[in-house]
Structure formats: structure tokens, C-alpha cells
Amino acid sequence: FKTPKEGSLLLLLMADVQVEKAFQKQEAVFLNSKKLKAAKTSKGVRYYKDVGLGFKTPKEAIEGEYVDKKCPFTSGVSIRGRILKGVCISTKMHRTIIIRRDYMHYVKKYSRYEKRHRNIPVHCSPCFTIKEGDIVVAGQCRPLSKTVRFNVLKVTPNEVIGNVRKQFMLF
């Protein structure tokens, strides 16, 4: 009976992460290291970072086993530019949500305001569990796909009565 080497043990632990066709690993982590490093735990090496701007790194990003190359906490995607706040109205896409931002537009002719909104697609890292109606803070990053230019940074659970799309919330 042979004891498995540390590298193969690491691959066994990553087996539940491997659900895609390509091998999933973090870019910043070298899996075949010969030296035992202090950062290595029983689960293996995990890369995570602080995105700054006063946003805490979620516990799931530090302790989790997911691999997401577009996650601002566990990959090379940096947050820069605008910070938006909105209500999640759709979670039907894989790792992408739609947030609704409501605002008031002034009509000079009638000297009154009208309600308007924008739907913004936002990448959602697996470290967050989001349902429709939750309030989401998103930060701008490089283009992640054709339409996605923002990344979820913080989620505040919110209970909405009725249809989420019909609610009007100013932030």
C-alpha cells in the first residue's frame, strides 16, 4: 500500500470542483510545488485578495473551493471606476445576475419628475448566495463578456412583497 503524494492528494480534494470540461485551477496557484509552504492547508493552496474600497473579502471566498476566473476576490480582476447599488431582479443566468437601478428624470416642460430604470448585467461570484429582491453593491471592472462590466462586491438580504420588477427603490 502506497501513500499518495501531496500533489495527487491535492487533486483528489479538487475533484468536486471539477465539473467543467477544462481543468479548473486558480491562475495564481502552482499545484505541483515540491516545497511545503506555510500558505498550504489541508485543503490545499488558495489565492484570495482584498479588493479595497472598504469591501471585506467574504468568508466563502477565503475558505471555499470554487474556481472562478472572473471573481474579484480570487482572481486577477480588479475593481476600478464606478460603484453601483441596485436590486437583483433575475438570477437565471450562470454566475450572472441582472440588477435594476431606478432613478428620477426631470422633465423641464412640465417641471416634474418621471420614473426611469436601467437593467445592468453583473457577474456574481459563487461566494455569494443571491435571490431576487436582494440589494446588491457592484463595482466596475474590465469587460468580462459582451454585456457584463460589473462585479458583485456586497449583498444585503432584502424581503420584497410582490413582483420585484414592479418595485421602485431609489438609492
Solvent accessible surface area in square Angstrom, and as a share of the most:
residue,aa,sasa,rsa
1,F,238,0.99
2,K,185,0.78
3,T,112,0.65
4,P,77,0.49
5,K,165,0.70
6,E,83,0.37
7,G,29,0.28
8,S,50,0.32
9,L,86,0.43
10,L,14,0.07
11,L,85,0.42
12,L,119,0.59
13,L,73,0.36
14,M,28,0.12
15,A,62,0.48
16,D,101,0.52
17,V,20,0.12
18,Q,51,0.23
19,V,122,0.70
20,E,90,0.41
21,K,215,0.91
22,A,67,0.52
23,F,107,0.45
24,Q,38,0.17
25,K,90,0.38
26,Q,18,0.08
27,E,163,0.73
28,A,67,0.52
29,V,10,0.06
30,F,140,0.58
31,L,25,0.12
32,N,97,0.50
33,S,24,0.16
34,K,191,0.81
35,K,154,0.65
36,L,135,0.67
37,K,114,0.48
38,A,112,0.87
39,A,71,0.55
40,K,30,0.13
41,T,89,0.52
42,S,103,0.66
43,K,112,0.47
44,G,6,0.05
45,V,43,0.25
46,R,50,0.18
47,Y,72,0.27
48,Y,102,0.39
49,K,51,0.22
50,D,103,0.53
51,V,24,0.14
52,G,27,0.26
53,L,118,0.59
54,G,81,0.78
55,F,31,0.13
56,K,180,0.76
57,T,28,0.16
58,P,26,0.16
59,K,146,0.62
60,E,84,0.37
61,A,0,0.00
62,I,64,0.32
63,E,94,0.42
64,G,9,0.09
65,E,69,0.31
66,Y,24,0.09
67,V,16,0.09
68,D,9,0.05
69,K,139,0.59
70,K,53,0.23
71,C,0,0.00
72,P,0,0.00
73,F,0,0.00
74,T,4,0.03
75,S,14,0.09
76,G,73,0.70
77,V,1,0.00
78,S,67,0.44
79,I,20,0.10
80,R,117,0.43
81,G,63,0.61
82,R,168,0.61
83,I,72,0.37
84,L,17,0.08
85,K,86,0.37
86,G,0,0.00
87,V,7,0.04
88,C,0,0.00
89,I,3,0.01
90,S,11,0.07
91,T,52,0.30
92,K,167,0.71
93,M,97,0.43
94,H,141,0.63
95,R,78,0.29
96,T,19,0.11
97,I,7,0.03
98,I,32,0.16
99,I,0,0.00
100,R,36,0.13
101,R,83,0.30
102,D,13,0.07
103,Y,73,0.28
104,M,79,0.35
105,H,68,0.30
106,Y,104,0.40
107,V,41,0.24
108,K,172,0.73
109,K,166,0.70
110,Y,129,0.49
111,S,73,0.47
112,R,167,0.61
113,Y,137,0.52
114,E,64,0.29
115,K,135,0.57
116,R,102,0.37
117,H,71,0.32
118,R,146,0.53
119,N,74,0.38
120,I,29,0.15
121,P,27,0.17
122,V,0,0.00
123,H,9,0.04
124,C,13,0.07
125,S,1,0.01
126,P,46,0.29
127,C,13,0.08
128,F,29,0.12
129,T,131,0.76
130,I,28,0.14
131,K,104,0.44
132,E,79,0.35
133,G,0,0.00
134,D,4,0.02
135,I,30,0.15
136,V,0,0.00
137,V,18,0.10
138,A,0,0.00
139,G,0,0.00
140,Q,51,0.23
141,C,1,0.01
142,R,113,0.41
143,P,75,0.47
144,L,16,0.08
145,S,55,0.35
146,K,184,0.78
147,T,83,0.48
148,V,11,0.06
149,R,91,0.33
150,F,25,0.10
151,N,0,0.00
152,V,0,0.00
153,L,4,0.02
154,K,105,0.45
155,V,32,0.18
156,T,60,0.35
157,P,104,0.65
158,N,39,0.20
159,E,140,0.63
160,V,28,0.16
161,I,158,0.80
162,G,63,0.61
163,N,79,0.40
164,V,18,0.10
165,R,106,0.39
166,K,163,0.69
167,Q,60,0.27
168,F,58,0.24
169,M,48,0.21
170,L,104,0.52
171,F,105,0.44
